[in-house]
Amino acid sequence: MERGSPVTLAVYANQDQGQQFGSQEQMFREIAQLAAAEGFDFFILTPGFSETAIEGYRLVATGTRMAWNRERVNWPKITFRRLVHYPARLHRLIQKEERLLEQQSLLLTLPRRLGNKWRTYQRLQKVSSLRPFLPKTAILRQGARLLPFLDEMKDMYIKPVLGSQGSRVMRVHMDAGVITLASSQMEVCAFVQNDVRELERTVSERLSGYAAVVQETVDLMQTKSGEPVDLRCLVQAVGAGGEVFVTPIARVGMRDHVTTNLHTGGKGFSCKKLEEFLCVDQVDLWRRGVAQAKTLARKVFDQFQHEYPPLFELGIDLAIDRGGQVFFLEINPCPGRRMLRQVSRDWRTRSLARMVEYAMLAARGNQG
């Protein structure tokens, strides 16, 4: 970059009542250090920043420790969206501010509206090479009956179209006239097939008015102990020419839990390490599945980067079933780093370094 005022680099994130930025606190401190080494003026913006004279949080030395200090900042040239919570009272404000950042800054994270699960499915359905990897999926509109979906799928997941961290995800299974409903936040409930209204009322209450999709359950590959396994591929752009870096992480969920998400008890492993937990006859299927999943993740990322060219990264969740078939599950526009930390601190640090390096490329390409 040219000499003069440093380029402003910001993260748009939630504050937390305990640790200042919650589970992302340590990650932001590391990004701040990496950004400072590259000469960026790095700060964090929180919801409501646009209603002041633009104030943000910089990491500064206070005595013997580093702390976040709230102070006046310039409008960011480069921004990463890292919001993980969307309180109802702040919905409109956050929507407005995300639009402002998209319009007046170079936002390198997929806008939340483009992470809508139903729109994602519709977008990928149009790509003939991706269509075979999509499980049967449909939109669940408010007031819609569940029985037609159950009659067709028998076993399915219900997911909020804009949800994350496994929140409000439910699994519904029908067998021999009995319907079971389970989620990571509630006990398993059973309903008889001829009284679906109670099931629909429970699902509606759980969704709290959020739109949702229904997705046919994939019979996930399992460990020797019967724990479900799926994949998170962190796909990051690493050059101006479309080059990407894919980091696949195996996620092992708890037995009988609805998701493998780390926020619901899952654990992350390297794909090589996971082979130790599989039956011998599953290892080759797993290896081939991981290779195919990495290729699929690249293709999915390409679709979103084509639509939203500044895009830096996506967390892409994929499944490998017991027969080795790979399926796309969903995208996470703001993937966390806890899984990487569980597997390798170096992998985690490198993923954050790529973030700052890409911001540098974007700043150079957007000068003037």
CORDAZI-V468468 format. One record per residue. N is the residue number from 1. SS is DSSP state (2 for helix, 1 for strand, 0 for the rest). PHI is phi in whole degrees, 0 to 359 (NA if undefined). PSI is psi in whole degrees, 0 to 359 (none if undefined). Layout:
{{N	SS	PHI	PSI} {N	SS	PHI	PSI}}
This chain:
{{1	0	NA	157} {2	0	289	156} {3	0	291	156} {4	0	130	210} {5	0	295	138} {6	0	294	151} {7	0	287	136} {8	1	276	128} {9	1	235	125} {10	1	232	156} {11	1	242	134} {12	1	259	115} {13	0	212	166} {14	0	279	151} {15	0	268	163} {16	0	231	145} {17	0	290	335} {18	0	269	254} {19	0	296	137} {20	0	306	318} {21	0	239	31} {22	2	58	222} {23	2	292	346} {24	2	265	0} {25	2	308	306} {26	2	295	321} {27	2	299	317} {28	2	294	324} {29	2	297	320} {30	2	291	319} {31	2	298	319} {32	2	301	318} {33	2	292	317} {34	2	295	319} {35	2	294	319} {36	2	298	322} {37	2	295	334} {38	0	266	359} {39	0	89	13} {40	0	281	152} {41	1	267	102} {42	1	257	137} {43	1	206	168} {44	1	247	132} {45	1	256	143} {46	0	237	159} {47	0	308	130} {48	0	106	354} {49	2	299	330} {50	2	285	349} {51	2	265	4} {52	0	241	191} {53	0	278	37} {54	0	57	90} {55	1	245	143} {56	1	221	183} {57	1	246	120} {58	1	254	147} {59	1	274	115} {60	1	229	159} {61	1	281	128} {62	1	232	96} {63	0	72	240} {64	0	262	5} {65	1	225	166} {66	1	260	135} {67	1	218	158} {68	1	277	125} {69	1	245	128} {70	1	279	126} {71	1	203	169} {72	1	296	139} {73	0	224	160} {74	0	277	161} {75	0	299	133} {76	0	289	140} {77	0	278	322} {78	1	237	135} {79	1	222	142} {80	1	245	132} {81	1	274	126} {82	0	226	27} {83	0	290	133} {84	0	243	347} {85	0	234	143} {86	0	230	76} {87	0	304	139} {88	2	305	322} {89	2	292	344} {90	2	250	4} {91	2	306	308} {92	2	295	318} {93	2	298	314} {94	2	295	318} {95	2	301	316} {96	2	297	314} {97	2	290	324} {98	2	295	323} {99	2	296	318} {100	2	300	315} {101	2	295	323} {102	2	292	324} {103	2	276	325} {104	2	247	359} {105	0	228	173} {106	1	263	96} {107	1	277	116} {108	0	265	4} {109	0	249	143} {110	0	302	126} {111	0	303	146} {112	2	303	322} {113	2	297	332} {114	2	278	353} {115	2	268	6} {116	0	303	123} {117	2	298	323} {118	2	289	317} {119	2	295	324} {120	2	299	313} {121	2	299	314} {122	2	298	320} {123	2	296	314} {124	2	287	333} {125	2	298	334} {126	0	282	349} {127	0	261	111} {128	2	301	326} {129	2	286	343} {130	2	261	337} {131	2	306	319} {132	0	295	345} {133	0	260	7} {134	1	258	122} {135	0	293	157} {136	0	303	127} {137	1	220	145} {138	1	213	159} {139	1	275	137} {140	1	254	101} {141	0	277	155} {142	0	302	129} {143	0	86	358} {144	0	288	149} {145	0	281	141} {146	0	273	333} {147	2	302	318} {148	2	302	322} {149	2	293	318} {150	2	294	321} {151	2	299	326} {152	2	276	319} {153	2	258	332} {154	0	69	317} {155	1	223	121} {156	1	208	162} {157	1	252	146} {158	1	245	122} {159	1	229	132} {160	1	302	141} {161	0	294	336} {162	0	239	23} {163	0	279	165} {164	0	208	167} {165	0	60	24} {166	0	75	7} {167	0	292	132} {168	0	66	12} {169	0	282	135} {170	1	230	150} {171	1	244	131} {172	1	238	129} {173	1	227	136} {174	1	241	130} {175	1	207	126} {176	0	53	42} {177	0	81	1} {178	1	246	133} {179	1	249	129} {180	1	248	142} {181	1	236	129} {182	1	220	150} {183	1	212	172} {184	0	284	349} {185	0	248	6} {186	1	210	161} {187	1	293	159} {188	1	290	131} {189	1	246	145} {190	1	242	141} {191	1	224	149} {192	1	273	149} {193	0	298	329} {194	0	275	8} {195	0	224	66} {196	2	282	343} {197	2	302	320} {198	2	294	321} {199	2	299	312} {200	2	297	323} {201	2	295	318} {202	2	296	316} {203	2	297	316} {204	2	298	317} {205	2	297	320} {206	2	293	325} {207	2	282	339} {208	0	52	40} {209	0	89	354} {210	0	285	139} {211	0	292	153} {212	1	215	164} {213	1	244	156} {214	1	249	138} {215	1	223	129} {216	1	300	135} {217	0	293	134} {218	0	268	132} {219	0	283	86} {220	1	298	147} {221	0	301	148} {222	1	233	157} {223	0	285	174} {224	0	303	332} {225	0	270	4} {226	0	84	18} {227	0	272	135} {228	1	288	147} {229	1	231	135} {230	1	219	189} {231	1	233	140} {232	1	247	119} {233	1	256	118} {234	1	272	112} {235	1	253	124} {236	1	232	135} {237	1	288	136} {238	0	231	12} {239	0	194	168} {240	0	281	349} {241	0	261	18} {242	0	91	5} {243	0	292	143} {244	1	226	159} {245	1	239	128} {246	1	248	123} {247	1	247	106} {248	1	272	134} {249	1	235	130} {250	1	279	133} {251	1	248	125} {252	1	250	118} {253	0	271	167} {254	0	283	146} {255	0	303	136} {256	0	68	7} {257	0	274	157} {258	0	283	324} {259	0	232	164} {260	0	264	5} {261	0	303	141} {262	2	297	331} {263	2	287	351} {264	2	241	26} {265	0	102	0} {266	0	287	166} {267	1	227	150} {268	1	258	142} {269	1	220	155} {270	1	292	154} {271	2	296	328} {272	2	292	316} {273	2	298	324} {274	2	298	332} {275	2	303	332} {276	2	294	336} {277	2	264	357} {278	0	263	155} {279	0	294	151} {280	2	304	320} {281	2	286	356} {282	2	259	346} {283	2	297	312} {284	2	296	320} {285	2	299	319} {286	2	296	313} {287	2	299	314} {288	2	295	322} {289	2	296	318} {290	2	297	316} {291	2	299	317} {292	2	292	323} {293	2	296	321} {294	2	297	318} {295	2	296	317} {296	2	296	319} {297	2	299	319} {298	2	300	316} {299	2	296	319} {300	2	295	315} {301	2	301	318} {302	2	302	322} {303	2	297	317} {304	2	284	324} {305	2	290	329} {306	2	295	321} {307	2	282	327} {308	0	228	82} {309	0	304	330} {310	0	287	357} {311	0	305	132} {312	0	260	313} {313	1	210	158} {314	1	217	146} {315	1	266	121} {316	1	244	118} {317	1	265	130} {318	1	227	157} {319	1	240	148} {320	1	238	120} {321	1	277	180} {322	0	293	342} {323	0	266	1} {324	0	92	0} {325	0	287	137} {326	1	261	139} {327	1	227	141} {328	1	280	135} {329	1	253	303} {330	1	190	171} {331	1	249	154} {332	1	237	108} {333	0	295	335} {334	0	235	68} {335	0	294	139} {336	0	279	185} {337	0	236	7} {338	2	297	319} {339	2	297	318} {340	2	298	320} {341	2	296	323} {342	2	295	327} {343	2	272	311} {344	0	199	122} {345	2	297	327} {346	2	294	318} {347	2	301	317} {348	2	296	312} {349	2	298	319} {350	2	295	324} {351	2	295	325} {352	2	285	324} {353	2	296	322} {354	2	298	326} {355	2	299	312} {356	2	290	321} {357	2	298	320} {358	2	290	324} {359	2	299	322} {360	2	297	315} {361	2	299	316} {362	2	296	320} {363	2	295	318} {364	2	294	321} {365	2	286	345} {366	0	247	13} {367	0	295	140} {368	0	89	none}}
